[in-house]
Amino acid sequence: ELEEGLSSHQPVYITLNASGTDIIQDLSTADGCLLQEKLNGLNKRWAAISTEVKDRHRRLEGDSQQRSDLKNQLDEFGLWLDKVWNSVKAVHSPPTEHDLKELK
């Protein structure tokens, strides 16, 4: 959602910078400096927001992969537990060494 907002506002950002730069040329030095400062502030905030959105996206992708890996490990562990449980239920006498090796 943040990435979409950033993308949808990028044309406005680009237009503001281009228009501001054109206007600065027609202003007095003092007014031009003031507008340039505002544009610089806008550019810094845009860069900070863009960086933060990209960083969050990377973190979320990493979290998603970690969740997927954990789910796979849990699934594998669940299968192993089922195998052990079925083996325990099937064995009426103490397990043999062979039975124990199969569980590994």
Chimera marker file (.cmm) of the C-alpha trace (Angstrom):
<marker_set name="trace">
<marker id="1" x="0.000" y="0.000" z="0.000" r="1" g="1" b="0" radius="0.5"/>
<marker id="2" x="2.798" y="2.415" z="0.870" r="1" g="1" b="0" radius="0.5"/>
<marker id="3" x="4.623" y="1.535" z="-2.344" r="1" g="1" b="0" radius="0.5"/>
<marker id="4" x="1.479" y="2.238" z="-4.363" r="1" g="1" b="0" radius="0.5"/>
<marker id="5" x="1.060" y="5.598" z="-2.647" r="1" g="1" b="0" radius="0.5"/>
<marker id="6" x="4.666" y="6.459" z="-3.351" r="1" g="1" b="0" radius="0.5"/>
<marker id="7" x="4.302" y="5.503" z="-7.008" r="1" g="1" b="0" radius="0.5"/>
<marker id="8" x="1.048" y="7.394" z="-7.423" r="1" g="1" b="0" radius="0.5"/>
<marker id="9" x="2.555" y="10.577" z="-5.945" r="1" g="1" b="0" radius="0.5"/>
<marker id="10" x="5.832" y="10.411" z="-7.863" r="1" g="1" b="0" radius="0.5"/>
<marker id="11" x="4.500" y="12.329" z="-10.910" r="1" g="1" b="0" radius="0.5"/>
<marker id="12" x="3.344" y="15.146" z="-8.598" r="1" g="1" b="0" radius="0.5"/>
<marker id="13" x="6.750" y="15.163" z="-6.898" r="1" g="1" b="0" radius="0.5"/>
<marker id="14" x="8.559" y="15.353" z="-10.243" r="1" g="1" b="0" radius="0.5"/>
<marker id="15" x="6.250" y="18.102" z="-11.504" r="1" g="1" b="0" radius="0.5"/>
<marker id="16" x="6.697" y="20.151" z="-8.320" r="1" g="1" b="0" radius="0.5"/>
<marker id="17" x="10.467" y="19.947" z="-8.635" r="1" g="1" b="0" radius="0.5"/>
<marker id="18" x="10.471" y="20.887" z="-12.313" r="1" g="1" b="0" radius="0.5"/>
<marker id="19" x="7.992" y="23.742" z="-11.823" r="1" g="1" b="0" radius="0.5"/>
<marker id="20" x="9.824" y="24.987" z="-8.756" r="1" g="1" b="0" radius="0.5"/>
<marker id="21" x="13.138" y="25.032" z="-10.597" r="1" g="1" b="0" radius="0.5"/>
<marker id="22" x="11.574" y="26.989" z="-13.479" r="1" g="1" b="0" radius="0.5"/>
<marker id="23" x="9.941" y="29.486" z="-11.120" r="1" g="1" b="0" radius="0.5"/>
<marker id="24" x="13.155" y="30.054" z="-9.151" r="1" g="1" b="0" radius="0.5"/>
<marker id="25" x="14.780" y="31.483" z="-12.285" r="1" g="1" b="0" radius="0.5"/>
<marker id="26" x="12.126" y="34.216" z="-12.465" r="1" g="1" b="0" radius="0.5"/>
<marker id="27" x="12.213" y="35.164" z="-8.770" r="1" g="1" b="0" radius="0.5"/>
<marker id="28" x="14.335" y="37.599" z="-6.876" r="1" g="1" b="0" radius="0.5"/>
<marker id="29" x="17.385" y="36.145" z="-5.172" r="1" g="1" b="0" radius="0.5"/>
<marker id="30" x="15.759" y="36.154" z="-1.736" r="1" g="1" b="0" radius="0.5"/>
<marker id="31" x="12.523" y="34.570" z="-2.937" r="1" g="1" b="0" radius="0.5"/>
<marker id="32" x="14.445" y="32.111" z="-5.106" r="1" g="1" b="0" radius="0.5"/>
<marker id="33" x="16.528" y="31.030" z="-2.122" r="1" g="1" b="0" radius="0.5"/>
<marker id="34" x="13.407" y="30.555" z="-0.014" r="1" g="1" b="0" radius="0.5"/>
<marker id="35" x="11.725" y="28.427" z="-2.679" r="1" g="1" b="0" radius="0.5"/>
<marker id="36" x="14.938" y="26.432" z="-3.209" r="1" g="1" b="0" radius="0.5"/>
<marker id="37" x="15.068" y="25.694" z="0.532" r="1" g="1" b="0" radius="0.5"/>
<marker id="38" x="11.490" y="24.435" z="0.401" r="1" g="1" b="0" radius="0.5"/>
<marker id="39" x="12.301" y="22.246" z="-2.594" r="1" g="1" b="0" radius="0.5"/>
<marker id="40" x="15.394" y="20.906" z="-0.827" r="1" g="1" b="0" radius="0.5"/>
<marker id="41" x="13.271" y="20.034" z="2.219" r="1" g="1" b="0" radius="0.5"/>
<marker id="42" x="10.729" y="18.334" z="-0.018" r="1" g="1" b="0" radius="0.5"/>
<marker id="43" x="13.479" y="16.329" z="-1.734" r="1" g="1" b="0" radius="0.5"/>
<marker id="44" x="14.991" y="15.237" z="1.587" r="1" g="1" b="0" radius="0.5"/>
<marker id="45" x="11.618" y="14.110" z="2.915" r="1" g="1" b="0" radius="0.5"/>
<marker id="46" x="10.820" y="12.292" z="-0.337" r="1" g="1" b="0" radius="0.5"/>
<marker id="47" x="14.173" y="10.497" z="-0.232" r="1" g="1" b="0" radius="0.5"/>
<marker id="48" x="13.689" y="9.527" z="3.429" r="1" g="1" b="0" radius="0.5"/>
<marker id="49" x="10.188" y="8.198" z="2.796" r="1" g="1" b="0" radius="0.5"/>
<marker id="50" x="11.304" y="6.304" z="-0.307" r="1" g="1" b="0" radius="0.5"/>
<marker id="51" x="14.162" y="4.704" z="1.600" r="1" g="1" b="0" radius="0.5"/>
<marker id="52" x="11.916" y="3.748" z="4.522" r="1" g="1" b="0" radius="0.5"/>
<marker id="53" x="9.285" y="2.190" z="2.244" r="1" g="1" b="0" radius="0.5"/>
<marker id="54" x="11.934" y="0.152" z="0.414" r="1" g="1" b="0" radius="0.5"/>
<marker id="55" x="13.501" y="-0.968" z="3.708" r="1" g="1" b="0" radius="0.5"/>
<marker id="56" x="10.118" y="-2.050" z="5.074" r="1" g="1" b="0" radius="0.5"/>
<marker id="57" x="9.400" y="-3.973" z="1.891" r="1" g="1" b="0" radius="0.5"/>
<marker id="58" x="12.698" y="-5.845" z="2.185" r="1" g="1" b="0" radius="0.5"/>
<marker id="59" x="12.054" y="-6.617" z="5.864" r="1" g="1" b="0" radius="0.5"/>
<marker id="60" x="8.563" y="-7.891" z="5.119" r="1" g="1" b="0" radius="0.5"/>
<marker id="61" x="9.899" y="-10.135" z="2.369" r="1" g="1" b="0" radius="0.5"/>
<marker id="62" x="12.476" y="-11.517" z="4.804" r="1" g="1" b="0" radius="0.5"/>
<marker id="63" x="9.806" y="-12.067" z="7.471" r="1" g="1" b="0" radius="0.5"/>
<marker id="64" x="7.631" y="-13.854" z="4.943" r="1" g="1" b="0" radius="0.5"/>
<marker id="65" x="10.476" y="-16.205" z="4.036" r="1" g="1" b="0" radius="0.5"/>
<marker id="66" x="11.182" y="-16.896" z="7.709" r="1" g="1" b="0" radius="0.5"/>
<marker id="67" x="7.514" y="-17.726" z="8.306" r="1" g="1" b="0" radius="0.5"/>
<marker id="68" x="7.529" y="-20.047" z="5.321" r="1" g="1" b="0" radius="0.5"/>
<marker id="69" x="10.687" y="-21.802" z="6.544" r="1" g="1" b="0" radius="0.5"/>
<marker id="70" x="9.230" y="-22.182" z="10.037" r="1" g="1" b="0" radius="0.5"/>
<marker id="71" x="5.999" y="-23.616" z="8.642" r="1" g="1" b="0" radius="0.5"/>
<marker id="72" x="7.963" y="-26.160" z="6.606" r="1" g="1" b="0" radius="0.5"/>
<marker id="73" x="9.979" y="-27.163" z="9.662" r="1" g="1" b="0" radius="0.5"/>
<marker id="74" x="6.805" y="-27.506" z="11.734" r="1" g="1" b="0" radius="0.5"/>
<marker id="75" x="5.192" y="-29.624" z="9.021" r="1" g="1" b="0" radius="0.5"/>
<marker id="76" x="8.237" y="-31.906" z="8.868" r="1" g="1" b="0" radius="0.5"/>
<marker id="77" x="8.321" y="-32.171" z="12.648" r="1" g="1" b="0" radius="0.5"/>
<marker id="78" x="4.597" y="-32.987" z="12.700" r="1" g="1" b="0" radius="0.5"/>
<marker id="79" x="5.139" y="-35.791" z="10.199" r="1" g="1" b="0" radius="0.5"/>
<marker id="80" x="7.985" y="-37.161" z="12.293" r="1" g="1" b="0" radius="0.5"/>
<marker id="81" x="5.816" y="-37.023" z="15.430" r="1" g="1" b="0" radius="0.5"/>
<marker id="82" x="3.051" y="-38.909" z="13.621" r="1" g="1" b="0" radius="0.5"/>
<marker id="83" x="5.550" y="-41.549" z="12.533" r="1" g="1" b="0" radius="0.5"/>
<marker id="84" x="6.871" y="-41.930" z="16.075" r="1" g="1" b="0" radius="0.5"/>
<marker id="85" x="3.372" y="-42.069" z="17.552" r="1" g="1" b="0" radius="0.5"/>
<marker id="86" x="2.288" y="-44.737" z="15.078" r="1" g="1" b="0" radius="0.5"/>
<marker id="87" x="5.429" y="-46.740" z="15.829" r="1" g="1" b="0" radius="0.5"/>
<marker id="88" x="4.851" y="-46.462" z="19.575" r="1" g="1" b="0" radius="0.5"/>
<marker id="89" x="1.234" y="-47.584" z="19.227" r="1" g="1" b="0" radius="0.5"/>
<marker id="90" x="2.217" y="-50.520" z="17.006" r="1" g="1" b="0" radius="0.5"/>
<marker id="91" x="4.918" y="-51.811" z="19.323" r="1" g="1" b="0" radius="0.5"/>
<marker id="92" x="3.519" y="-53.837" z="22.209" r="1" g="1" b="0" radius="0.5"/>
<marker id="93" x="6.921" y="-54.800" z="23.531" r="1" g="1" b="0" radius="0.5"/>
<marker id="94" x="9.913" y="-52.573" z="24.144" r="1" g="1" b="0" radius="0.5"/>
<marker id="95" x="11.324" y="-51.279" z="20.869" r="1" g="1" b="0" radius="0.5"/>
<marker id="96" x="14.274" y="-53.068" z="19.369" r="1" g="1" b="0" radius="0.5"/>
<marker id="97" x="17.450" y="-51.350" z="18.343" r="1" g="1" b="0" radius="0.5"/>
<marker id="98" x="16.247" y="-51.632" z="14.751" r="1" g="1" b="0" radius="0.5"/>
<marker id="99" x="12.975" y="-49.871" z="15.647" r="1" g="1" b="0" radius="0.5"/>
<marker id="100" x="14.881" y="-47.048" z="17.296" r="1" g="1" b="0" radius="0.5"/>
<marker id="101" x="17.176" y="-46.628" z="14.280" r="1" g="1" b="0" radius="0.5"/>
<marker id="102" x="14.132" y="-46.289" z="12.006" r="1" g="1" b="0" radius="0.5"/>
<marker id="103" x="12.856" y="-43.403" z="14.088" r="1" g="1" b="0" radius="0.5"/>
<marker id="104" x="15.992" y="-41.384" z="13.455" r="1" g="1" b="0" radius="0.5"/>
<link id1="1" id2="2" r="1" g="1" b="0" radius="0.2"/>
<link id1="2" id2="3" r="1" g="1" b="0" radius="0.2"/>
<link id1="3" id2="4" r="1" g="1" b="0" radius="0.2"/>
<link id1="4" id2="5" r="1" g="1" b="0" radius="0.2"/>
<link id1="5" id2="6" r="1" g="1" b="0" radius="0.2"/>
<link id1="6" id2="7" r="1" g="1" b="0" radius="0.2"/>
<link id1="7" id2="8" r="1" g="1" b="0" radius="0.2"/>
<link id1="8" id2="9" r="1" g="1" b="0" radius="0.2"/>
<link id1="9" id2="10" r="1" g="1" b="0" radius="0.2"/>
<link id1="10" id2="11" r="1" g="1" b="0" radius="0.2"/>
<link id1="11" id2="12" r="1" g="1" b="0" radius="0.2"/>
<link id1="12" id2="13" r="1" g="1" b="0" radius="0.2"/>
<link id1="13" id2="14" r="1" g="1" b="0" radius="0.2"/>
<link id1="14" id2="15" r="1" g="1" b="0" radius="0.2"/>
<link id1="15" id2="16" r="1" g="1" b="0" radius="0.2"/>
<link id1="16" id2="17" r="1" g="1" b="0" radius="0.2"/>
<link id1="17" id2="18" r="1" g="1" b="0" radius="0.2"/>
<link id1="18" id2="19" r="1" g="1" b="0" radius="0.2"/>
<link id1="19" id2="20" r="1" g="1" b="0" radius="0.2"/>
<link id1="20" id2="21" r="1" g="1" b="0" radius="0.2"/>
<link id1="21" id2="22" r="1" g="1" b="0" radius="0.2"/>
<link id1="22" id2="23" r="1" g="1" b="0" radius="0.2"/>
<link id1="23" id2="24" r="1" g="1" b="0" radius="0.2"/>
<link id1="24" id2="25" r="1" g="1" b="0" radius="0.2"/>
<link id1="25" id2="26" r="1" g="1" b="0" radius="0.2"/>
<link id1="26" id2="27" r="1" g="1" b="0" radius="0.2"/>
<link id1="27" id2="28" r="1" g="1" b="0" radius="0.2"/>
<link id1="28" id2="29" r="1" g="1" b="0" radius="0.2"/>
<link id1="29" id2="30" r="1" g="1" b="0" radius="0.2"/>
<link id1="30" id2="31" r="1" g="1" b="0" radius="0.2"/>
<link id1="31" id2="32" r="1" g="1" b="0" radius="0.2"/>
<link id1="32" id2="33" r="1" g="1" b="0" radius="0.2"/>
<link id1="33" id2="34" r="1" g="1" b="0" radius="0.2"/>
<link id1="34" id2="35" r="1" g="1" b="0" radius="0.2"/>
<link id1="35" id2="36" r="1" g="1" b="0" radius="0.2"/>
<link id1="36" id2="37" r="1" g="1" b="0" radius="0.2"/>
<link id1="37" id2="38" r="1" g="1" b="0" radius="0.2"/>
<link id1="38" id2="39" r="1" g="1" b="0" radius="0.2"/>
<link id1="39" id2="40" r="1" g="1" b="0" radius="0.2"/>
<link id1="40" id2="41" r="1" g="1" b="0" radius="0.2"/>
<link id1="41" id2="42" r="1" g="1" b="0" radius="0.2"/>
<link id1="42" id2="43" r="1" g="1" b="0" radius="0.2"/>
<link id1="43" id2="44" r="1" g="1" b="0" radius="0.2"/>
<link id1="44" id2="45" r="1" g="1" b="0" radius="0.2"/>
<link id1="45" id2="46" r="1" g="1" b="0" radius="0.2"/>
<link id1="46" id2="47" r="1" g="1" b="0" radius="0.2"/>
<link id1="47" id2="48" r="1" g="1" b="0" radius="0.2"/>
<link id1="48" id2="49" r="1" g="1" b="0" radius="0.2"/>
<link id1="49" id2="50" r="1" g="1" b="0" radius="0.2"/>
<link id1="50" id2="51" r="1" g="1" b="0" radius="0.2"/>
<link id1="51" id2="52" r="1" g="1" b="0" radius="0.2"/>
<link id1="52" id2="53" r="1" g="1" b="0" radius="0.2"/>
<link id1="53" id2="54" r="1" g="1" b="0" radius="0.2"/>
<link id1="54" id2="55" r="1" g="1" b="0" radius="0.2"/>
<link id1="55" id2="56" r="1" g="1" b="0" radius="0.2"/>
<link id1="56" id2="57" r="1" g="1" b="0" radius="0.2"/>
<link id1="57" id2="58" r="1" g="1" b="0" radius="0.2"/>
<link id1="58" id2="59" r="1" g="1" b="0" radius="0.2"/>
<link id1="59" id2="60" r="1" g="1" b="0" radius="0.2"/>
<link id1="60" id2="61" r="1" g="1" b="0" radius="0.2"/>
<link id1="61" id2="62" r="1" g="1" b="0" radius="0.2"/>
<link id1="62" id2="63" r="1" g="1" b="0" radius="0.2"/>
<link id1="63" id2="64" r="1" g="1" b="0" radius="0.2"/>
<link id1="64" id2="65" r="1" g="1" b="0" radius="0.2"/>
<link id1="65" id2="66" r="1" g="1" b="0" radius="0.2"/>
<link id1="66" id2="67" r="1" g="1" b="0" radius="0.2"/>
<link id1="67" id2="68" r="1" g="1" b="0" radius="0.2"/>
<link id1="68" id2="69" r="1" g="1" b="0" radius="0.2"/>
<link id1="69" id2="70" r="1" g="1" b="0" radius="0.2"/>
<link id1="70" id2="71" r="1" g="1" b="0" radius="0.2"/>
<link id1="71" id2="72" r="1" g="1" b="0" radius="0.2"/>
<link id1="72" id2="73" r="1" g="1" b="0" radius="0.2"/>
<link id1="73" id2="74" r="1" g="1" b="0" radius="0.2"/>
<link id1="74" id2="75" r="1" g="1" b="0" radius="0.2"/>
<link id1="75" id2="76" r="1" g="1" b="0" radius="0.2"/>
<link id1="76" id2="77" r="1" g="1" b="0" radius="0.2"/>
<link id1="77" id2="78" r="1" g="1" b="0" radius="0.2"/>
<link id1="78" id2="79" r="1" g="1" b="0" radius="0.2"/>
<link id1="79" id2="80" r="1" g="1" b="0" radius="0.2"/>
<link id1="80" id2="81" r="1" g="1" b="0" radius="0.2"/>
<link id1="81" id2="82" r="1" g="1" b="0" radius="0.2"/>
<link id1="82" id2="83" r="1" g="1" b="0" radius="0.2"/>
<link id1="83" id2="84" r="1" g="1" b="0" radius="0.2"/>
<link id1="84" id2="85" r="1" g="1" b="0" radius="0.2"/>
<link id1="85" id2="86" r="1" g="1" b="0" radius="0.2"/>
<link id1="86" id2="87" r="1" g="1" b="0" radius="0.2"/>
<link id1="87" id2="88" r="1" g="1" b="0" radius="0.2"/>
<link id1="88" id2="89" r="1" g="1" b="0" radius="0.2"/>
<link id1="89" id2="90" r="1" g="1" b="0" radius="0.2"/>
<link id1="90" id2="91" r="1" g="1" b="0" radius="0.2"/>
<link id1="91" id2="92" r="1" g="1" b="0" radius="0.2"/>
<link id1="92" id2="93" r="1" g="1" b="0" radius="0.2"/>
<link id1="93" id2="94" r="1" g="1" b="0" radius="0.2"/>
<link id1="94" id2="95" r="1" g="1" b="0" radius="0.2"/>
<link id1="95" id2="96" r="1" g="1" b="0" radius="0.2"/>
<link id1="96" id2="97" r="1" g="1" b="0" radius="0.2"/>
<link id1="97" id2="98" r="1" g="1" b="0" radius="0.2"/>
<link id1="98" id2="99" r="1" g="1" b="0" radius="0.2"/>
<link id1="99" id2="100" r="1" g="1" b="0" radius="0.2"/>
<link id1="100" id2="101" r="1" g="1" b="0" radius="0.2"/>
<link id1="101" id2="102" r="1" g="1" b="0" radius="0.2"/>
<link id1="102" id2="103" r="1" g="1" b="0" radius="0.2"/>
<link id1="103" id2="104" r="1" g="1" b="0" radius="0.2"/>
</marker_set>
